[in-house]
Amino acid sequence: MPRIINEIGHRYGRLLVLDKQPYRANRRTFWQCKCDCGGIRAIDSHALRRGDTISCGCYRKECTSERSRNRITSTATRKKLSNAHTIDERGNKYGKLTVVRRSPARLGTHVCWRCLCKCGNYVTADGTSLRRGLIKSCGCTGSKRA
């Protein structure tokens, strides 16, 4: 049987080890720990030493509630934020395409742009594909094969 390291009095995150618990079914050593919030839990010694468990669960609850408070619920606010990060492509040229205006269509989270090809056709493309060079024309270059 491996030697048990006495953890009483040690601090792991928000937990202070108070006492050793009796063996459980999986034959691991558990320690009674008191959290800074006042909660008491029995925690496996491996989870303590590896840092897998740093509180009685209060830290996870705090993080979850903080994320939910920071979540944007207003669609108007969400639109303002999404527009703030949009690169204005009007007037830019990509291959045979010239960006004319922003399209109301979207491709997932990507903003789409209405583009005029040198051949006179219009095409709608998302800004990421334009910047990466994935779309260079309306398709007219592929059809003019000799």
Rosetta blueprint (number, residue, H / E / L):
1 M L
2 P L
3 R L
4 I L
5 I L
6 N L
7 E L
8 I L
9 G L
10 H L
11 R E
12 Y E
13 G L
14 R L
15 L E
16 L E
17 V E
18 L E
19 D E
20 K E
21 Q L
22 P L
23 Y L
24 R L
25 A L
26 N L
27 R L
28 R L
29 T L
30 F E
31 W E
32 Q E
33 C E
34 K E
35 C E
36 D L
37 C L
38 G L
39 G L
40 I E
41 R E
42 A E
43 I E
44 D E
45 S H
46 H H
47 A H
48 L H
49 R H
50 R H
51 G L
52 D L
53 T L
54 I L
55 S L
56 C L
57 G L
58 C H
59 Y H
60 R H
61 K H
62 E H
63 C H
64 T H
65 S H
66 E H
67 R H
68 S H
69 R H
70 N H
71 R L
72 I L
73 T L
74 S L
75 T H
76 A H
77 T H
78 R H
79 K H
80 K H
81 L H
82 S H
83 N H
84 A H
85 H L
86 T L
87 I L
88 D L
89 E L
90 R L
91 G L
92 N L
93 K E
94 Y E
95 G L
96 K L
97 L E
98 T E
99 V E
100 V E
101 R E
102 R E
103 S E
104 P E
105 A E
106 R E
107 L E
108 G L
109 T L
110 H E
111 V E
112 C E
113 W E
114 R E
115 C E
116 L E
117 C E
118 K L
119 C L
120 G L
121 N L
122 Y E
123 V E
124 T E
125 A E
126 D E
127 G H
128 T H
129 S H
130 L H
131 R H
132 R H
133 G L
134 L L
135 I L
136 K L
137 S L
138 C L
139 G L
140 C H
141 T H
142 G H
143 S H
144 K L
145 R L
146 A L
